[in-house]
Amino acid sequence: MICIRVHTRGTERLLAACDADIVGKTFSSGKLRIEVTESFYKEDVVEDEVLLNWLRLATVANLVGKRTVGIAVDNGFVDPDNVIVIGGVPHAQLARMI
């Protein structure tokens, strides 16, 4: 399962999404650190297709976790060369220029 929360400001739609099993955890590698907080990432728990629908609508996305980032990569939203790994967990961001 995947946790998502959509943050809207004006015409911008930021999708925060992560694997459900990493909510509440913190990961670090060297100077890099990411906190997967419930307040930022979890409003709904959804299936893959719902994540894909939101990725199509988002102007910005912050993605964490093997499943979540994998879905974005497999469907062409994120180039695999732009995925970083923090504490063993994939992380990617995207911005849509319109």
C-alpha positions in Angstrom: 0.0 0.0 0.0 1.0 3.6 -0.6 0.4 6.6 1.6 -0.4 9.9 -0.1 -1.2 13.5 0.8 -1.9 16.2 -1.7 -0.8 19.7 -0.7 -2.4 22.5 -2.8 -1.4 26.1 -3.0 -3.0 28.2 -5.7 -2.5 26.2 -9.0 0.3 24.1 -7.6 -0.4 20.6 -6.5 2.3 18.8 -4.5 1.9 15.1 -4.2 3.7 13.5 -1.2 3.7 9.8 -1.5 5.6 6.9 0.3 5.4 3.2 1.0 3.0 2.7 3.9 5.5 0.6 5.9 8.0 3.5 6.2 5.7 6.2 7.6 7.2 7.6 10.8 10.7 6.5 10.0 13.9 8.6 9.4 16.6 7.6 7.0 20.1 9.0 6.5 23.3 8.5 4.5 26.2 10.9 5.2 24.8 14.4 5.1 21.5 13.3 3.5 18.5 12.8 5.8 14.8 12.3 5.2 12.0 12.1 7.7 8.9 10.3 6.4 6.4 12.1 8.7 2.8 11.1 8.8 1.8 14.8 8.8 3.4 15.3 5.4 2.9 12.0 3.6 -0.2 10.3 5.0 -3.7 11.3 4.4 -5.0 8.4 2.4 -3.7 4.8 1.9 -4.2 3.9 -1.7 -3.5 1.3 -4.5 -1.0 1.8 -7.3 -3.5 3.1 -9.8 -4.6 6.0 -7.5 -0.9 7.0 -7.1 -0.6 7.0 -10.9 -3.7 9.2 -11.2 -2.3 11.7 -8.8 1.1 11.7 -10.5 -0.7 12.7 -13.7 -2.2 15.7 -11.9 0.6 16.8 -9.7 2.8 19.8 -10.5 5.4 18.7 -7.9 5.9 15.3 -6.3 8.0 14.1 -3.4 8.3 10.3 -3.5 9.9 7.9 -1.0 10.1 4.1 -0.9 10.9 1.2 -3.2 7.3 0.6 -4.3 6.3 4.3 -4.7 9.5 5.3 -6.6 9.4 2.1 -8.6 5.9 2.9 -9.9 6.9 6.4 -10.8 10.0 5.1 -12.7 8.2 2.3 -14.4 5.5 4.7 -15.7 7.9 7.3 -17.0 7.4 10.0 -14.3 10.9 9.8 -13.0 14.2 8.9 -14.8 15.9 6.2 -12.8 19.2 8.1 -13.1 17.5 10.8 -10.9 16.6 8.6 -8.0 18.8 8.9 -4.9 19.0 6.4 -2.1 19.0 7.6 1.5 19.6 5.0 4.1 18.8 2.2 1.7 15.5 3.9 0.7 14.9 5.3 -2.8 13.8 9.0 -3.0 12.8 11.1 -6.0 11.2 14.4 -6.7 9.6 15.7 -9.8 8.5 19.1 -11.0 6.3 19.6 -14.0 6.9 22.7 -16.0 3.7 24.0 -17.6 
